[in-house]
Amino acid sequence: MADLESLFGPIDIYLFDQLLKGRIPPGSKVLDAGCGSGRNLLYLLREGYEVFGADTDPGAIAAVRELAPDLPTANFRVEPLEAMTFGDASVDFVISSAVLHFARDDDEFQAMLLGSWRPLRPGGIFFCRLASTIGIENQSKRIEGRRFRLPDGSTRYLVDEAILAEAGARLGGELVDPLKTTIVQNQRAMTTWVMRKL
C-alpha cells in the first residue's frame, strides 16, 4: 500500500474530507486564499487541477511557485486576501485554511472574508478552517472586540456559530456540511465552515 502522505502531502484532514465527498472534482479551478508554502496544494497540483494562490509572504509564494513550475507565475500572487486580483466568479473552490483568525478586528475580518469569497463562482464551494470560541467559551479571554487570548497563549480573532451564520447569509451562501469544531486539548478550537455560493 502506498504511503498516504506521499500521495496527498500534508493536506488538512478536513480538506481531504472534501475530496472524498467529491466536492473538488477533477478539472476544478482551486484558489488557496492564504496559501502559505502550499501544504494543501501538493495533491491538487500533482493531479492536474488548475491551482491559484495568494499570500502576503513573498517567500511562501516563491515556495509554491517551485511546487508548480509548469503553471504561470501569475497563478500565485503576493497580495492580501482583501485585495486579491483574481477575477470575480473565476474559481470553483476556495480554500481558506487557518487564515481568517489572524484578522485584527471586525473590519479586517469582513474584508478578508469578502476578498476570499468574491473569486468564487455561483455554485462553487468555500472551505474554511478558523479558530473559534465554540466549545471553549469559558477558557478564552476577551482582549477587545472579537480578539481573544487562547489557553495556548496565542491571540486570535475568534468567531462563533452566530457570527458564521450571519456572515453566510449576508454573503449568499448555504452550509453544505454542519459546522464542525475540533477542540485541541482545551487549548484552542478550530471550526470547519463549508458553504456553497448561491
C-alpha positions in Angstrom: 0.0 0.0 0.0 1.3 3.4 -1.0 2.2 5.8 1.8 -0.7 8.2 2.1 1.5 11.2 2.8 3.4 10.6 -0.4 0.1 10.6 -2.3 -1.6 13.5 -0.6 1.1 15.5 1.1 0.4 17.2 4.4 -3.1 18.1 3.4 -5.6 19.3 6.1 -7.7 16.3 7.1 -10.9 18.3 6.7 -9.9 19.4 3.2 -9.2 15.7 2.4 -12.8 15.0 3.6 -14.0 17.5 0.9 -12.0 15.5 -1.7 -13.6 12.3 -0.5 -17.0 13.8 -0.8 -16.4 14.7 -4.4 -16.6 18.5 -3.9 -13.4 19.2 -5.7 -13.9 17.2 -8.9 -11.1 16.8 -11.4 -10.6 19.9 -13.6 -11.8 22.3 -10.9 -10.1 25.7 -10.6 -9.0 26.0 -6.9 -7.8 29.1 -5.1 -5.9 28.8 -1.9 -6.5 32.2 -0.2 -3.6 32.5 2.3 -1.8 29.5 0.8 1.4 29.7 2.8 4.0 27.4 1.3 1.3 25.2 -0.3 0.8 22.3 2.0 -2.8 21.9 0.9 -1.9 22.1 -2.8 0.5 19.3 -3.4 -2.1 16.7 -4.3 -4.1 19.1 -6.4 -1.0 20.2 -8.4 0.0 16.6 -9.0 -3.4 15.7 -10.2 -3.6 18.5 -12.7 -6.1 20.9 -11.1 -5.8 24.5 -12.2 -4.5 26.0 -8.9 -4.1 29.6 -7.8 -2.8 31.0 -4.5 -2.3 34.3 -2.7 -0.3 35.1 0.4 1.3 38.2 1.8 4.6 36.4 2.4 6.8 36.6 -0.7 8.9 33.6 0.5 5.8 31.4 0.7 4.7 32.4 -2.8 8.2 31.6 -4.1 7.9 28.1 -2.5 4.5 27.5 -4.1 5.9 28.6 -7.5 8.6 26.0 -7.1 6.0 23.3 -6.4 4.2 24.3 -9.7 6.9 25.2 -12.2 4.5 24.3 -15.1 1.9 26.8 -14.1 2.1 30.6 -14.9 3.8 32.5 -12.1 0.7 34.8 -12.2 -1.3 32.0 -10.7 0.5 32.7 -7.4 0.4 36.2 -6.1 1.9 38.2 -3.2 -1.2 40.1 -2.1 -3.6 40.3 0.9 -6.9 38.5 0.9 -8.9 41.6 0.9 -7.1 42.9 -2.2 -6.7 39.7 -4.3 -6.7 40.5 -8.0 -8.2 37.2 -9.2 -11.4 37.8 -11.2 -14.9 37.7 -9.8 -16.5 34.3 -10.1 -13.3 32.8 -11.6 -12.8 29.7 -9.5 -14.8 26.6 -8.4 -13.4 26.0 -4.9 -11.7 28.4 -2.4 -9.5 27.1 0.4 -9.2 29.4 3.5 -7.2 27.3 6.0 -6.1 28.8 9.3 -6.1 32.4 7.9 -9.1 34.4 8.9 -8.4 34.2 12.6 -5.4 36.5 12.0 -7.7 39.5 11.4 -7.0 42.4 13.8 -10.7 43.4 14.1 -14.2 43.1 12.7 -13.5 45.3 9.7 -10.4 43.3 8.6 -12.2 40.0 9.2 -15.1 41.1 7.0 -12.7 42.4 4.3 -10.6 39.2 4.3 -13.7 37.1 4.1 -15.3 39.1 1.3 -12.0 39.1 -0.6 -11.8 35.3 -0.3 -15.5 34.8 -1.3 -15.5 37.2 -4.3 -13.5 35.0 -6.7 -15.8 32.0 -6.1 -18.3 31.3 -8.9 -22.0 30.7 -8.1 -22.4 27.1 -7.1 -18.8 26.9 -6.0 -17.6 25.7 -2.6 -15.9 27.8 0.1 -13.9 25.7 2.5 -12.7 27.5 5.7 -11.0 26.4 8.9 -10.6 29.1 11.5 -10.3 29.5 15.3 -13.5 29.9 17.2 -14.8 30.2 20.8 -17.1 27.2 20.1 -16.6 24.7 23.0 -14.0 26.8 24.8 -16.1 29.8 25.7 -15.0 29.8 29.3 -11.3 29.3 28.5 -11.0 32.2 26.0 -10.2 35.6 27.5 -11.6 38.6 25.6 -9.0 41.3 24.9 -11.1 43.6 22.7 -13.9 43.1 20.3 -13.5 39.6 18.9 -9.8 39.4 19.8 -9.2 36.7 22.4 -6.2 35.2 24.2 -6.5 31.4 24.0 -5.3 29.0 26.6 -2.3 28.1 24.4 -1.1 31.7 24.8 -1.9 32.9 21.2 -4.1 35.8 20.4 -6.7 35.3 17.6 -9.8 36.8 16.2 -12.4 34.3 17.2 -15.8 33.6 15.7 -18.8 31.7 17.0 -21.8 30.0 15.4 -24.0 33.1 15.3 -21.2 35.2 13.5 -20.7 32.5 10.9 -24.5 32.1 10.3 -24.9 35.8 9.8 -21.8 36.1 7.5 -23.0 33.1 5.4 -26.5 34.7 5.0 -25.0 38.1 4.1 -22.7 36.5 1.5 -25.4 34.4 -0.1 -24.1 31.1 1.0 -25.6 27.9 2.3 -23.9 25.3 4.5 -23.1 22.1 2.7 -21.9 20.5 6.0 -22.8 21.3 9.5 -20.2 23.3 11.4 -17.6 21.0 12.9 -15.4 22.1 15.7 -12.3 20.3 17.0 -11.2 21.2 20.5 -7.4 20.7 20.8 -6.8 19.7 24.5 -8.7 22.7 25.8 -6.1 24.9 24.3 -7.9 26.1 21.1 -10.9 25.3 19.0 -10.8 25.0 15.2 -14.1 25.2 13.3 -14.6 23.9 9.8 -17.1 26.0 7.8 -18.1 24.8 4.3 -20.6 26.8 2.2 -21.9 26.8 -1.4 -22.2 30.1 -3.1 -25.8 30.6 -4.2 
